[in-house]
Amino acid sequence: MAKKALTKTQWEKLEKDLCRARDHVWARLSAREKEAALAWAEAYKVFLDAAKTEREAVAWVAGEAAGRGFVPAGRAAGRDRRLLWTFHGKVAALAVTGRRPAAEGLRIIASHIDAPRLDLKQNPLYQELDMAFLKTHYYGGIKKFHWVTRPLALHGRVLKADGTAVDLRLGDRPEEPVLVINDLLPHLAGKVQAEKKIREAIPAEKLNVLVGGLPLEGPKGAKEAVRLGVLRLLHREYGLVEEDLVSAELELVPADNARDVGLDRAFVGGYGQDDRSCSYAAVRALFDVDDPEYTCLVFLLDKEEIGSDGNTGAKSRLLEVVLFDLLRHVGGEVAPDAPLRACLASRAISGDVTAGVDPDYQEVHEKRNDALVGYGPCLTKYTGSRGKYGANDAHAEYVNWIRRTWNRAKVVWQAGELGRVDEGGGGTVAKYLAHHGMDIVDAGPPVLSMHAPFEVVHKGDLYMLHRAYRAFFEGAS
């Protein structure tokens, strides 16, 4: 006997009950929520402009946290529930203690605040053909052609011979000069550039920054007058001498401010959104937490873009220091295995962005499993590359807990990965925190033009990311 065909109503019910459809964030928001999302983006742009380096991000976070009652951990009394740590001016951790003992596990969001850029070499200043330049070494994965012929600003810290610190931030204001890396005109670029692979067309040793062109007046026959003129300007303005540049961390970052993108202002464009978008959302979500069941921790890290090494990266033991302090703060003496057991009971998110599907380069994406821009933060079960190498691969039970937590909170989210399997991939801090024993999964917004000086993120994704992180902190057992 032939089966009776489903009616349209039955078909639609079956689709609704059984199929999963990705929804655009904007279609799910009320008018009031849309206003909130636009306001969120305005505050976020202010943060991006204030935090173009990891030191500036830590300074911003520490300042905002102090205004919200967070107390440096070393000065906290037993009654204090909002704690702050900073390390080397490049790492920050913030915690709100929960009703349960920290030994029963924490809710942790870890993100990184460094971004691809150009660093000055230790002996950077030289003169050639009556022009002065600074030599650079790029930091993180960049396309070198992105950094030529665009206004650049100089940010960072210099330590003088007597140990005095001088913080520089030059090139952001309209009245300030900018720096630039020149490029070859197309008329002469045929053999030198046009016939080369794109990654070879601009050698790293040609990423030299123009900083001066006025010769210092002096005795006849004096050499390197432009270079000496630049040094005199640095000495007059900041009290620096050339040897001070050896003990300096000076970064070249885009001079542009974060801007709305699109005639409808749907996107935020700006530098460093990988991964300050997640860092900002995590901090703001923690600020919203008042009396959580579990202790909530935001851990903002350095050096992710170069492998998370060093004593400010995720491979360091700073998390153990924070955990010891937290356990001691709420319970006195701490057993040697207590931090490890707290990690084993903890749930965490690696707050990191993913690649949004670019309509012009769909061939590198697998659209069923890559993140769509405007469809909410992406839950990324595993990262790594080509066979999940170097990945944290979250357990299904933990992914299910995240899924249920977000669905209860009406978070618009999607699940996916980064690009076609054989195209490449990427890693995050998740695998390093997983070494401590905690359950951890990646979650962040899709980004267009990732690692470029001007990255693009949808405002709906940014707003929903905050909702997702807050739901995570407030999630039940």
C-alpha positions as a Python dict, from the first residue, in 0.01 Angstrom:
ca = {
    (1, 'M'): (0, 0, 0),
    (2, 'A'): (145, 335, -105),
    (3, 'K'): (228, 578, 171),
    (4, 'K'): (27, 896, 176),
    (5, 'A'): (225, 1209, 91),
    (6, 'L'): (279, 1460, 368),
    (7, 'T'): (70, 1773, 367),
    (8, 'K'): (239, 2112, 356),
    (9, 'T'): (163, 2162, 726),
    (10, 'Q'): (308, 1824, 816),
    (11, 'W'): (615, 1892, 604),
    (12, 'E'): (677, 2228, 768),
    (13, 'K'): (633, 2081, 1115),
    (14, 'L'): (876, 1802, 1036),
    (15, 'E'): (1132, 2051, 909),
    (16, 'K'): (1088, 2264, 1221),
    (17, 'D'): (1119, 1968, 1457),
    (18, 'L'): (1408, 1786, 1289),
    (19, 'C'): (1618, 2030, 1088),
    (20, 'R'): (1859, 2293, 1211),
    (21, 'A'): (1850, 2624, 1028),
    (22, 'R'): (2104, 2901, 1069),
    (23, 'D'): (1934, 3231, 1150),
    (24, 'H'): (2068, 3579, 1084),
    (25, 'V'): (2114, 3765, 1411),
    (26, 'W'): (1934, 4075, 1288),
    (27, 'A'): (1622, 3874, 1202),
    (28, 'R'): (1603, 3745, 1560),
    (29, 'L'): (1650, 4077, 1743),
    (30, 'S'): (1373, 4303, 1862),
    (31, 'A'): (1383, 4675, 1784),
    (32, 'R'): (1516, 4744, 2135),
    (33, 'E'): (1783, 4476, 2099),
    (34, 'K'): (1893, 4622, 1766),
    (35, 'E'): (1943, 4958, 1935),
    (36, 'A'): (2144, 4784, 2207),
    (37, 'A'): (2360, 4612, 1943),
    (38, 'L'): (2438, 4942, 1772),
    (39, 'A'): (2523, 5104, 2106),
    (40, 'W'): (2747, 4808, 2190),
    (41, 'A'): (2940, 4864, 1867),
    (42, 'E'): (2998, 5231, 1951),
    (43, 'A'): (3155, 5143, 2286),
    (44, 'Y'): (3355, 4866, 2123),
    (45, 'K'): (3506, 5106, 1868),
    (46, 'V'): (3627, 5328, 2150),
    (47, 'F'): (3803, 5027, 2302),
    (48, 'L'): (3967, 4931, 1971),
    (49, 'D'): (4109, 5281, 1932),
    (50, 'A'): (4236, 5286, 2290),
    (51, 'A'): (4393, 4938, 2280),
    (52, 'K'): (4610, 4901, 1972),
    (53, 'T'): (4881, 4713, 2162),
    (54, 'E'): (4872, 4450, 2434),
    (55, 'R'): (5003, 4700, 2691),
    (56, 'E'): (4732, 4948, 2601),
    (57, 'A'): (4467, 4675, 2624),
    (58, 'V'): (4582, 4580, 2974),
    (59, 'A'): (4585, 4945, 3081),
    (60, 'W'): (4230, 4993, 2951),
    (61, 'V'): (4103, 4676, 3120),
    (62, 'A'): (4271, 4761, 3451),
    (63, 'G'): (4129, 5113, 3446),
    (64, 'E'): (3775, 4998, 3367),
    (65, 'A'): (3796, 4718, 3624),
    (66, 'A'): (3910, 4955, 3899),
    (67, 'G'): (3604, 5170, 3832),
    (68, 'R'): (3383, 4865, 3881),
    (69, 'G'): (3521, 4758, 4216),
    (70, 'F'): (3791, 4512, 4112),
    (71, 'V'): (4078, 4500, 4360),
    (72, 'P'): (4438, 4396, 4282),
    (73, 'A'): (4469, 4040, 4409),
    (74, 'G'): (4772, 4121, 4622),
    (75, 'R'): (4574, 4380, 4821),
    (76, 'A'): (4238, 4203, 4837),
    (77, 'A'): (4069, 4131, 5168),
    (78, 'G'): (3853, 3826, 5236),
    (79, 'R'): (3531, 4014, 5166),
    (80, 'D'): (3645, 4126, 4819),
    (81, 'R'): (3481, 3924, 4541),
    (82, 'R'): (3615, 4105, 4235),
    (83, 'L'): (3987, 4052, 4180),
    (84, 'L'): (4241, 4175, 3924),
    (85, 'W'): (4588, 4056, 3822),
    (86, 'T'): (4831, 4206, 3572),
    (87, 'F'): (5164, 4059, 3464),
    (88, 'H'): (5443, 4251, 3287),
    (89, 'G'): (5185, 4501, 3164),
    (90, 'K'): (5085, 4252, 2892),
    (91, 'V'): (4857, 4000, 3062),
    (92, 'A'): (4544, 4066, 3268),
    (93, 'A'): (4317, 3835, 3464),
    (94, 'L'): (3988, 3929, 3627),
    (95, 'A'): (3776, 3713, 3854),
    (96, 'V'): (3441, 3733, 4029),
    (97, 'T'): (3427, 3474, 4305),
    (98, 'G'): (3126, 3245, 4310),
    (99, 'R'): (2901, 3097, 4574),
    (100, 'R'): (3063, 2758, 4531),
    (101, 'P'): (3425, 2707, 4636),
    (102, 'A'): (3674, 2767, 4356),
    (103, 'A'): (3798, 2413, 4413),
    (104, 'E'): (3472, 2289, 4257),
    (105, 'G'): (3571, 2445, 3926),
    (106, 'L'): (3560, 2780, 3750),
    (107, 'R'): (3404, 2930, 3440),
    (108, 'I'): (3699, 3061, 3236),
    (109, 'I'): (3716, 3264, 2915),
    (110, 'A'): (4068, 3301, 2780),
    (111, 'S'): (4147, 3531, 2491),
    (112, 'H'): (4450, 3706, 2348),
    (113, 'I'): (4517, 4077, 2321),
    (114, 'D'): (4817, 4075, 2087),
    (115, 'A'): (4765, 4124, 1714),
    (116, 'P'): (4976, 4100, 1396),
    (117, 'R'): (5191, 4409, 1348),
    (118, 'L'): (5539, 4537, 1270),
    (119, 'D'): (5794, 4561, 1552),
    (120, 'L'): (6104, 4780, 1537),
    (121, 'K'): (6434, 4597, 1529),
    (122, 'Q'): (6676, 4669, 1813),
    (123, 'N'): (6901, 4883, 1593),
    (124, 'P'): (6633, 5031, 1371),
    (125, 'L'): (6744, 5381, 1265),
    (126, 'Y'): (6943, 5437, 946),
    (127, 'Q'): (6982, 5689, 665),
    (128, 'E'): (6983, 5629, 289),
    (129, 'L'): (6981, 5895, 11),
    (130, 'D'): (6906, 6174, 259),
    (131, 'M'): (6604, 5998, 406),
    (132, 'A'): (6581, 5834, 749),
    (133, 'F'): (6414, 5497, 804),
    (134, 'L'): (6333, 5248, 1078),
    (135, 'K'): (6385, 4876, 1016),
    (136, 'T'): (6112, 4636, 1124),
    (137, 'H'): (6048, 4270, 1193),
    (138, 'Y'): (5692, 4156, 1139),
    (139, 'Y'): (5503, 3990, 1425),
    (140, 'G'): (5254, 3714, 1355),
    (141, 'G'): (5103, 3602, 1029),
    (142, 'I'): (5067, 3895, 792),
    (143, 'K'): (5043, 3960, 421),
    (144, 'K'): (5331, 4202, 383),
    (145, 'F'): (5169, 4402, 101),
    (146, 'H'): (4890, 4505, 341),
    (147, 'W'): (5138, 4720, 534),
    (148, 'V'): (5287, 4935, 258),
    (149, 'T'): (5160, 5280, 150),
    (150, 'R'): (4925, 5316, 446),
    (151, 'P'): (4946, 5558, 741),
    (152, 'L'): (5114, 5396, 1039),
    (153, 'A'): (5137, 5499, 1403),
    (154, 'L'): (5418, 5423, 1648),
    (155, 'H'): (5307, 5283, 1984),
    (156, 'G'): (5505, 5129, 2265),
    (157, 'R'): (5744, 5170, 2554),
    (158, 'V'): (6111, 5271, 2573),
    (159, 'L'): (6327, 5220, 2881),
    (160, 'K'): (6598, 5486, 2921),
    (161, 'A'): (6945, 5431, 3063),
    (162, 'D'): (6830, 5526, 3413),
    (163, 'G'): (6535, 5285, 3398),
    (164, 'T'): (6272, 5552, 3333),
    (165, 'A'): (5989, 5429, 3111),
    (166, 'V'): (5868, 5645, 2822),
    (167, 'D'): (5538, 5550, 2659),
    (168, 'L'): (5493, 5656, 2298),
    (169, 'R'): (5173, 5691, 2100),
    (170, 'L'): (5242, 5889, 1786),
    (171, 'G'): (5037, 5914, 1467),
    (172, 'D'): (4675, 5862, 1574),
    (173, 'R'): (4566, 6223, 1610),
    (174, 'P'): (4490, 6430, 1299),
    (175, 'E'): (4749, 6691, 1393),
    (176, 'E'): (5028, 6435, 1436),
    (177, 'P'): (5256, 6309, 1159),
    (178, 'V'): (5220, 5949, 1048),
    (179, 'L'): (5484, 5706, 929),
    (180, 'V'): (5476, 5503, 607),
    (181, 'I'): (5641, 5218, 419),
    (182, 'N'): (5687, 5309, 55),
    (183, 'D'): (5618, 5079, -237),
    (184, 'L'): (5745, 5057, -592),
    (185, 'L'): (5546, 5232, -864),
    (186, 'P'): (5377, 4994, -1113),
    (187, 'H'): (5576, 5144, -1402),
    (188, 'L'): (5897, 4988, -1264),
    (189, 'A'): (5760, 4683, -1088),
    (190, 'G'): (5750, 4441, -1380),
    (191, 'K'): (6048, 4219, -1295),
    (192, 'V'): (6107, 4316, -933),
    (193, 'Q'): (5752, 4241, -817),
    (194, 'A'): (5497, 4145, -1082),
    (195, 'E'): (5660, 3815, -1179),
    (196, 'K'): (5698, 3694, -820),
    (197, 'K'): (5463, 3509, -590),
    (198, 'I'): (5261, 3746, -377),
    (199, 'R'): (5440, 3650, -54),
    (200, 'E'): (5778, 3722, -220),
    (201, 'A'): (5692, 4048, -397),
    (202, 'I'): (5770, 4259, -89),
    (203, 'P'): (6064, 4112, 106),
    (204, 'A'): (6055, 4154, 482),
    (205, 'E'): (6379, 4353, 476),
    (206, 'K'): (6207, 4616, 261),
    (207, 'L'): (5940, 4688, 522),
    (208, 'N'): (6135, 4999, 622),
    (209, 'V'): (5947, 5293, 767),
    (210, 'L'): (6007, 5649, 646),
    (211, 'V'): (6064, 5876, 947),
    (212, 'G'): (6260, 6179, 830),
    (213, 'G'): (6388, 6389, 543),
    (214, 'L'): (6515, 6723, 675),
    (215, 'P'): (6897, 6737, 707),
    (216, 'L'): (7023, 6886, 1030),
    (217, 'E'): (7232, 7194, 957),
    (218, 'G'): (7591, 7150, 1066),
    (219, 'P'): (7953, 7170, 957),
    (220, 'K'): (8036, 7120, 591),
    (221, 'G'): (8083, 6755, 502),
    (222, 'A'): (7896, 6621, 806),
    (223, 'K'): (7739, 6281, 737),
    (224, 'E'): (7395, 6138, 808),
    (225, 'A'): (7243, 6474, 888),
    (226, 'V'): (6886, 6345, 850),
    (227, 'R'): (6944, 6055, 1088),
    (228, 'L'): (7100, 6286, 1346),
    (229, 'G'): (6807, 6524, 1305),
    (230, 'V'): (6563, 6246, 1387),
    (231, 'L'): (6766, 6152, 1695),
    (232, 'R'): (6766, 6513, 1811),
    (233, 'L'): (6386, 6524, 1776),
    (234, 'L'): (6353, 6208, 1984),
    (235, 'H'): (6581, 6355, 2247),
    (236, 'R'): (6400, 6688, 2260),
    (237, 'E'): (6053, 6534, 2274),
    (238, 'Y'): (6116, 6225, 2488),
    (239, 'G'): (6469, 6250, 2627),
    (240, 'L'): (6581, 5945, 2427),
    (241, 'V'): (6919, 5853, 2285),
    (242, 'E'): (6982, 5586, 2022),
    (243, 'E'): (7091, 5318, 2268),
    (244, 'D'): (6752, 5347, 2440),
    (245, 'L'): (6596, 5184, 2133),
    (246, 'V'): (6768, 4860, 2230),
    (247, 'S'): (6555, 4840, 2546),
    (248, 'A'): (6231, 4929, 2372),
    (249, 'E'): (5915, 4760, 2255),
    (250, 'L'): (5790, 4980, 1974),
    (251, 'E'): (5513, 4860, 1747),
    (252, 'L'): (5391, 5000, 1416),
    (253, 'V'): (5013, 4978, 1399),
    (254, 'P'): (4757, 5132, 1160),
    (255, 'A'): (4699, 5499, 1227),
    (256, 'D'): (4332, 5463, 1129),
    (257, 'N'): (4052, 5458, 1383),
    (258, 'A'): (3780, 5194, 1396),
    (259, 'R'): (3494, 5288, 1164),
    (260, 'D'): (3148, 5179, 1063),
    (261, 'V'): (3151, 4988, 735),
    (262, 'G'): (2868, 4980, 481),
    (263, 'L'): (2599, 5225, 381),
    (264, 'D'): (2378, 5067, 645),
    (265, 'R'): (2662, 5068, 901),
    (266, 'A'): (2623, 4693, 952),
    (267, 'F'): (2991, 4625, 1026),
    (268, 'V'): (3277, 4746, 1240),
    (269, 'G'): (3607, 4781, 1059),
    (270, 'G'): (3929, 4825, 1251),
    (271, 'Y'): (4266, 4691, 1356),
    (272, 'G'): (4321, 4407, 1603),
    (273, 'Q'): (3971, 4260, 1613),
    (274, 'D'): (4148, 3925, 1619),
    (275, 'D'): (4130, 3895, 1906),
    (276, 'R'): (4030, 4205, 2092),
    (277, 'S'): (3668, 4147, 1987),
    (278, 'C'): (3655, 3840, 2211),
    (279, 'S'): (3863, 4003, 2485),
    (280, 'Y'): (3628, 4300, 2504),
    (281, 'A'): (3316, 4083, 2504),
    (282, 'A'): (3459, 3862, 2780),
    (283, 'V'): (3551, 4156, 3001),
    (284, 'R'): (3214, 4324, 2952),
    (285, 'A'): (3035, 3996, 3025),
    (286, 'L'): (3232, 3958, 3348),
    (287, 'F'): (3148, 4316, 3446),
    (288, 'D'): (2780, 4218, 3418),
    (289, 'V'): (2819, 3920, 3651),
    (290, 'D'): (2711, 3994, 4009),
    (291, 'D'): (2668, 3681, 4222),
    (292, 'P'): (2763, 3377, 4011),
    (293, 'E'): (2731, 3019, 4123),
    (294, 'Y'): (3084, 2939, 4003),
    (295, 'T'): (3386, 3166, 4017),
    (296, 'C'): (3419, 3338, 3680),
    (297, 'L'): (3760, 3422, 3534),
    (298, 'V'): (3869, 3618, 3227),
    (299, 'F'): (4229, 3554, 3123),
    (300, 'L'): (4375, 3793, 2863),
    (301, 'L'): (4698, 3666, 2711),
    (302, 'D'): (4988, 3782, 2499),
    (303, 'K'): (5198, 3611, 2228),
    (304, 'E'): (4918, 3402, 2076),
    (305, 'E'): (5002, 3522, 1727),
    (306, 'I'): (5356, 3382, 1755),
    (307, 'G'): (5282, 3049, 1921),
    (308, 'S'): (5187, 3150, 2279),
    (309, 'D'): (5548, 3118, 2398),
    (310, 'G'): (5725, 3331, 2656),
    (311, 'N'): (5625, 3421, 3008),
    (312, 'T'): (5320, 3619, 2893),
    (313, 'G'): (5180, 3352, 2662),
    (314, 'A'): (4937, 3069, 2724),
    (315, 'K'): (5226, 2824, 2766),
    (316, 'S'): (5342, 3012, 3075),
    (317, 'R'): (5238, 2915, 3428),
    (318, 'L'): (5053, 3238, 3501),
    (319, 'L'): (4720, 3057, 3521),
    (320, 'E'): (4857, 2852, 3810),
    (321, 'V'): (4955, 3171, 3991),
    (322, 'V'): (4604, 3309, 3949),
    (323, 'L'): (4447, 2985, 4069),
    (324, 'F'): (4670, 2966, 4375),
    (325, 'D'): (4575, 3324, 4463),
    (326, 'L'): (4205, 3254, 4413),
    (327, 'L'): (4207, 2936, 4618),
    (328, 'R'): (4405, 3102, 4894),
    (329, 'H'): (4174, 3406, 4888),
    (330, 'V'): (3861, 3201, 4949),
    (331, 'G'): (3996, 2913, 5156),
    (332, 'G'): (4327, 2977, 5328),
    (333, 'E'): (4591, 2707, 5289),
    (334, 'V'): (4606, 2542, 4948),
    (335, 'A'): (4702, 2179, 4890),
    (336, 'P'): (4967, 2123, 4619),
    (337, 'D'): (4719, 1950, 4388),
    (338, 'A'): (4433, 2197, 4445),
    (339, 'P'): (4489, 2415, 4132),
    (340, 'L'): (4509, 2107, 3911),
    (341, 'R'): (4191, 1962, 4057),
    (342, 'A'): (4017, 2299, 4017),
    (343, 'C'): (4117, 2293, 3649),
    (344, 'L'): (3987, 1938, 3608),
    (345, 'A'): (3648, 2058, 3732),
    (346, 'S'): (3646, 2377, 3525),
    (347, 'R'): (3471, 2470, 3203),
    (348, 'A'): (3633, 2714, 2965),
    (349, 'I'): (3599, 2897, 2636),
    (350, 'S'): (3889, 2993, 2417),
    (351, 'G'): (3758, 3327, 2296),
    (352, 'D'): (3898, 3349, 1946),
    (353, 'V'): (3760, 3458, 1612),
    (354, 'T'): (3712, 3241, 1307),
    (355, 'A'): (3714, 3312, 936),
    (356, 'G'): (3385, 3432, 794),
    (357, 'V'): (3292, 3297, 451),
    (358, 'D'): (3404, 3559, 199),
    (359, 'P'): (3163, 3566, -99),
    (360, 'D'): (3453, 3638, -336),
    (361, 'Y'): (3667, 3347, -213),
    (362, 'Q'): (3413, 3074, -146),
    (363, 'E'): (3645, 2814, -296),
    (364, 'V'): (3859, 2804, 23),
    (365, 'H'): (3554, 2754, 243),
    (366, 'E'): (3321, 2462, 305),
    (367, 'K'): (2996, 2651, 336),
    (368, 'R'): (2809, 2382, 528),
    (369, 'N'): (3067, 2400, 806),
    (370, 'D'): (3228, 2744, 789),
    (371, 'A'): (3094, 3048, 971),
    (372, 'L'): (2860, 3290, 794),
    (373, 'V'): (2896, 3657, 875),
    (374, 'G'): (2597, 3792, 1067),
    (375, 'Y'): (2483, 3453, 1197),
    (376, 'G'): (2625, 3482, 1547),
    (377, 'P'): (2938, 3356, 1721),
    (378, 'C'): (3079, 3030, 1592),
    (379, 'L'): (3125, 2731, 1821),
    (380, 'T'): (3440, 2561, 1692),
    (381, 'K'): (3477, 2210, 1835),
    (382, 'Y'): (3831, 2168, 1699),
    (383, 'T'): (4094, 2390, 1545),
    (384, 'G'): (4434, 2286, 1412),
    (385, 'S'): (4512, 2208, 1049),
    (386, 'R'): (4506, 1918, 805),
    (387, 'G'): (4385, 1627, 1011),
    (388, 'K'): (4324, 1834, 1327),
    (389, 'Y'): (4699, 1852, 1390),
    (390, 'G'): (4774, 2084, 1683),
    (391, 'A'): (4408, 2100, 1784),
    (392, 'N'): (4206, 2096, 2097),
    (393, 'D'): (3912, 1872, 2006),
    (394, 'A'): (3637, 1933, 2263),
    (395, 'H'): (3440, 1639, 2401),
    (396, 'A'): (3085, 1593, 2274),
    (397, 'E'): (2947, 1612, 2629),
    (398, 'Y'): (3099, 1955, 2680),
    (399, 'V'): (2983, 2086, 2342),
    (400, 'N'): (2636, 1968, 2436),
    (401, 'W'): (2649, 2163, 2764),
    (402, 'I'): (2748, 2480, 2576),
    (403, 'R'): (2475, 2421, 2321),
    (404, 'R'): (2206, 2379, 2586),
    (405, 'T'): (2333, 2680, 2781),
    (406, 'W'): (2317, 2907, 2478),
    (407, 'N'): (1980, 2779, 2359),
    (408, 'R'): (1827, 2844, 2701),
    (409, 'A'): (1962, 3200, 2686),
    (410, 'K'): (1828, 3247, 2329),
    (411, 'V'): (2176, 3309, 2190),
    (412, 'V'): (2194, 3306, 1810),
    (413, 'W'): (2496, 3091, 1734),
    (414, 'Q'): (2641, 2864, 1469),
    (415, 'A'): (2885, 2573, 1460),
    (416, 'G'): (3173, 2541, 1219),
    (417, 'E'): (3543, 2534, 1149),
    (418, 'L'): (3806, 2734, 964),
    (419, 'G'): (3822, 2663, 590),
    (420, 'R'): (3840, 2350, 378),
    (421, 'V'): (4029, 2064, 536),
    (422, 'D'): (4328, 2077, 301),
    (423, 'E'): (4344, 2456, 267),
    (424, 'G'): (4519, 2530, 595),
    (425, 'G'): (4369, 2608, 931),
    (426, 'G'): (4480, 2773, 1251),
    (427, 'G'): (4535, 2726, 1621),
    (428, 'T'): (4429, 2904, 1938),
    (429, 'V'): (4513, 2907, 2307),
    (430, 'A'): (4261, 2627, 2367),
    (431, 'K'): (4513, 2344, 2339),
    (432, 'Y'): (4745, 2505, 2594),
    (433, 'L'): (4470, 2556, 2851),
    (434, 'A'): (4350, 2201, 2786),
    (435, 'H'): (4690, 2087, 2914),
    (436, 'H'): (4570, 2195, 3259),
    (437, 'G'): (4284, 1945, 3238),
    (438, 'M'): (3985, 2173, 3185),
    (439, 'D'): (3711, 2123, 2927),
    (440, 'I'): (3751, 2396, 2665),
    (441, 'V'): (3607, 2486, 2326),
    (442, 'D'): (3657, 2779, 2088),
    (443, 'A'): (3389, 3041, 2036),
    (444, 'G'): (3415, 3376, 1862),
    (445, 'P'): (3273, 3587, 1581),
    (446, 'P'): (3345, 3534, 1211),
    (447, 'V'): (3586, 3792, 1069),
    (448, 'L'): (3649, 3915, 717),
    (449, 'S'): (4006, 4014, 617),
    (450, 'M'): (4149, 3842, 926),
    (451, 'H'): (4507, 3949, 1012),
    (452, 'A'): (4482, 4252, 784),
    (453, 'P'): (4532, 4602, 927),
    (454, 'F'): (4158, 4663, 881),
    (455, 'E'): (3944, 4365, 980),
    (456, 'V'): (3565, 4357, 944),
    (457, 'V'): (3309, 4212, 1188),
    (458, 'H'): (2928, 4226, 1182),
    (459, 'K'): (2769, 4426, 1464),
    (460, 'G'): (2509, 4156, 1522),
    (461, 'D'): (2784, 3899, 1580),
    (462, 'L'): (2960, 4129, 1827),
    (463, 'Y'): (2644, 4186, 2028),
    (464, 'M'): (2550, 3818, 2032),
    (465, 'L'): (2904, 3726, 2137),
    (466, 'H'): (2854, 3924, 2457),
    (467, 'R'): (2525, 3743, 2517),
    (468, 'A'): (2696, 3408, 2462),
    (469, 'Y'): (2979, 3482, 2704),
    (470, 'R'): (2745, 3613, 2970),
    (471, 'A'): (2526, 3303, 2938),
    (472, 'F'): (2838, 3090, 2979),
    (473, 'F'): (2932, 3264, 3303),
    (474, 'E'): (2579, 3231, 3437),
    (475, 'G'): (2519, 2876, 3311),
    (476, 'A'): (2396, 2606, 3544),
    (477, 'S'): (2586, 2287, 3624),
}
